[in-house]
């Protein structure tokens, strides 16, 4: 009997695995067993009508094959099972846009080239960008307005020690971000690089960049915004900072999307492993709107994190705006029932109605820093 036991166990496990593959989708559709739906974009497809013509032409079979490939009930358990095996046993990510680092840190692969300095712009392009910044800064200065550039570090730049050894051993060149920080300083253009966060991390009980996320953590949002306001107050002493917070953190139920966006995107079988999010204790002092800066910010997803959190609406003037990639306007504005885009508001009078204009750019977007705002403003000034 003992010599047959391994074969019996192997057959049982094979049968069990085969049953899971075959019947799990049916159990999910019957709501008897649930595997989390896959994160990402999936196009829903429909099967063709079964008839002699569609069958003989192969149209039905082709459509049904595509339907099965996109059927989340069928592929979710299989995709998540494979992803979990790759992640748990080999520290590999099933998503080529996510890199698994040391101590379970997850990085966005898109930022690695920028961190290594492999996407460096030509000197001609860099000099041209600085000239545009100088013209922009001079325009706002002459009109009594303030201008500032924000260059947040990527997670690779903030936590390079958790990158896999193979990447840490790769040669690094001067990055676009490093060059811009130095050049903007030499041109005396206000620039905030947030490098102070790295030095201050040890003073805070929670990570300023989440283990499974890409952007600033929810806990670090008031730290970032508070420091931004302090820098703005140095440029305009009539402004005040109404943020009141301490270093302690409180746990809130639920997991904020940006704190686990990389983890969600690799579609593990276990799903998100925590349902509590650490956030800072923040209060806002009551003060008149006239003491809060009216801000126009043009930027990408790093600034969007601040807007999504709601802190910019509470710390800045209520008429402040965010132009996402110099395209979408937040809060939304409409004219004749149609949502307005940044191009619809781009006039000299409108732009000069703001106290501060901020240009924010992540490291991977520095080849397009300003998202055409600088070019458009340069042309506007010429008119």
N, C-alpha and C positions, 0 to 999 in steps of 0.2 A: 504493500500500500504506500509505503514511504517514498518509493521511487517514482510513483505516479503523482505524488502531491504537487511538485513544481509544475507539471503539465496541467493539472487540474486548475491550479491557481492562475496560471498564464491564460488558460482558456476562459476562465471566469472573468479575468480583467479585460481580455479582448472583447468578450461578449458585452461587458458592462460599458466599455468605451464605445463600441459600435451602437449600443442602445442609446447612449447619450447623444451621439451624433444624429441618429435617425429620429429620435422621439423628443429631444429637447425643444425644437421649433414648435412641435404640436403642443407640448405642455405650456410653452410661452403663450401661444395664441389662445389657449384655453384658460390663461391666467392662473395655472396651477404651479408654475415655476417661472421665475423672472430672472433674466440676465440683463444688466443695464444696456440700453440702446447704445449704439456706437456714436462717438463724437466725430464730427466732421461733416462734410457735404456729400449727400447721396441723392442721386436722381431717381425718383420713383418711376418705374416703368410698368406698363400694362401688357398683358398677354394678348396675342391676336385671337380672333374668333376661330374656333376649331371647325374647319370644313375641309372638303376634299381638295379644293384649290390651294388653300394655305398650307395644307399638309404636304401635298405633292411638290409644291414649289420650295419647301423648306422654310417658308416665312414664319410659320407657327413655331417650329422648333427653335429657330434663331431668337425669336422674341421671348420664348419661354426660358431659354438659357439665360438671357439677359435679365429677365425677371427674377430668376433664382439668385443670380449674382448680387442683385440689389435688394433682395428680401432680407431686411434687417433681422427678422426672427430667425432666419436660417443661418446667416453668416456671423451674427454677433457672438454667439457662444464659441464658434470655431476661431474667429479672429482674436477674441479676448483670451482664449486658452493658449493659442500660439504666442501671443504677446506676453502673457504672464510667464511662460516657459523661457522665452528669450530674455526677459527682464530679470527673473529670479535666479536663473541658473548661469546666464552668460553676461549679465549687465549690458544687454543690448536693447535698443529701442526699435519697435516695429515701425515707427514713424521716422523717416529719414530727416525730418526737420527738428528732431529732438535728440540730444546727445546725453547719454548717461555718464555722470561724473562720479567722483568719489563721495562716499558717505550719502549716497542716494540723491545727490544734487542733480537736477535736470536743467539742461541748457538748451537754448534755441540754437540750432546749427547755423542759422542764417547769420548770426553775429560773429561766428568764429573767424571768418575771413577778415572782417573788419578789425577784430582783436589782434590778429597776426600781422595786420598792416598790408595785406595782399590786395586790398581794393584801393590803394593810395591813388589819389588824383595826381595828374601831372602838375608840375610847378606852375605852368601857365594857367591851368584851371583854378588852382588854389589862389594865385595872385588876383585873378579876375573876381573871385568870390569876396576876397577882402576889400577890393575896390568897391564892390556893390554894398558891402556892409558899411564902409566909410561914408558913401553917399547917403545911405539910408539913415545912419546915425546923425550926420550933419543936417539932413532935412528935418528930422524931428527936433534936434537941438535948436535950430533956428526958429522953429515954430513953438517953442516952449514946452515940448513934450519929451518923455523919457523913452529910451530904447534899450533893450537888453537881450542878450543871446543866452539860451539855456542849453547846455550840452550834457545830459545825464549819461552816466557810465552804463555800459551793458553789464549783465551779470558776469560775463567772462572777465571784464575789467575789474569788477568789484570783488569777485571771488575766484581769482585765477588759481588759487591753491587747490581748489576742488576739481579742476579740469583733469581729465585723464593724463597720465604721465606722458603718453605718446604726443599729446598736443603741447604739454608744457616743455617738451624737449625740442619742439619745432622752432626754427629761427624766427624772431619777431623783428619787424621793421617799425619805424615811426608811423603811427597811425594818423588818419585824417583828423581824428578828435584831438590828439596830442598837438598836431600842427596848428589847428584852429585855435585852441586854448592859448597857445603861445603867441600866435599872430594877432589875435584880437586884443590880448593884453598889451602888446607893443603898439597897437593902433589906438590904445586907450578907449576901446569900445567895451562897455560893461558886459561881462561874461560870467556866468555862474556854471561851474563844472561839477558841483556837488561832490568833489573828491573828499570833502570833509566828512562825508558819511562813513567812508572806510575807516578813518581815524577814530570816529565816535562809536563804531559798532560795538566795541567792547563795553561801552557804558550803558547799553540798552539791553533789556532782558529778552527781547525778541529780535529775530533776524530782520534786517532792513530790506533784504531781497529774499523772498520765500524760497524754500527748498525746491518746491515743485512748480514755481512760477517763472515768469519772464521779466516782469516789470517790478517796480517798487512794491513792497508788501503793504497791505492795508494798515498795518501798524505804523509804517514809516511815512505815510501820507501827510499827517500833521507836522512831522519833523521837517520834511521837504518844504512844505508850504510856509511854515514858520520862518525857516531860513531864507526863503525867497522874499518874504515880506520884509525881513530885516535888511536885506540887500536893497530892496526898493526904497525903503525909508531913508537909506543913506543918500540916495539920488534925489528924493523929494521929501524934505523934512516935514512937510505939512501933512503927510500921511501917517496913519496909526495902525498898529497891529492889534487886532481884537482876539487873537487865538490864545487861549489859556490851556495848558496841558502839562502833564507830568510824565515821567518815564514809565510809570507802572502800566500794566496791560490788563485788560479784562477780556474774558472769553464770551463770544456771542455765538449763539447756535447758528449752524449753517457754515458753508465754506464759500468765501467770496471767490468769484470766478477767477480773477487775476492771480490769486494766491495759489492756484493749482492748475493753471491753463496747460502747462506742459504735461502734467500728470494725466489730465483728462484726455489729451490728444494721443497718448500712446495706447489707450483702450485696454487697460489691464482687466483681468477677470474680477479682481477685488474692488474695482471702482475707487473712489476717493476714500482714503483710509482715516479721515478725521472729519468730524462734523462740527468742530468748534474752531472759530477764527479769533486770534488775538488782535485786539484793537487798542489804540491808545485812549486814555481818558482825556477827552477834549471838551472844553467849554468855550463859548464866545461872548466876550464882553459887549455890552450894549453900547453902541456909538452911532452918531449920525452918519448917513451915507456920504456926506461931504468929506469925511475923514478917511473913507475907504477908497483905494485906488480903482479907477475905472479902467479896466484892462482889456486889450485886444490881444489874444494869444493865437499864434499860428503854429501848429505843431502836429505831432503824430500820436501814437498810442500811449507814450509815456505821460504826456500832458493830459490825455484823455482819462487816465486813471484818476487824476485829481478832480476832474470834472465829474466823473461817474460817482466818485465818493461823495460829492456835494460840498466839499470844503471850499472850493473857489467861490461858490455862490454865497457862502456865509462870510468869507474873509474879504472878498472884493466887493466893489460897488455892484448893486443888483443889475445894472445895465452892461456889465462886462460880457464879453463874448469869446467864444472859442471857435476858430476856423480850422476844422480837422482837415489836414493836408491842403489847406487853403482852398477848400472845396465846400464841405458841409458846415453849416452855421449852427452853433448851439449857444443858447437855447434857440429853437426853431423860430424863424420869422416867415410870415406869409404876406403876400400881396395879391389881392383879387383871388384868394383861395389857393394860390400856388406857392409852394415852399420856395423860399429864396436861397440862392447859392451865394458864395463869397463874391463871385464876379458881379452879381447884381448890386452889391453894396460898395463896390470898390470905386470910391470917389475920394478926392483929396479932402473934401469937407467932412465926409463921414469918418475917415481914418483919423483925422485930427480932432475928432470929438472925444477921443480916448486920452486918458492921462499917460498910460503906459502901453507900449507895443512890445510884446515878447515874441521872439522867434525861438522855438524849441525844436531840436532835432536829435533823434537817436543816432547811434554810431553808424548803423547801416544805411541811413538816409542822408549822410553828409555830402554825398555826390549830388544831391538835389536839395541842399539846405535852403529852407525858406519856401520850398514847394512852389516856386515861381513868383512868390510875393515880392522878393527883391527886384526881380526883372520887371514885374508889372509896375512897381512903384517908381523905378528908374524911368520908365517910359512916361509915367504920369507926371513926374517932375518936369520933364522936357516940354510938356504941352503948355 
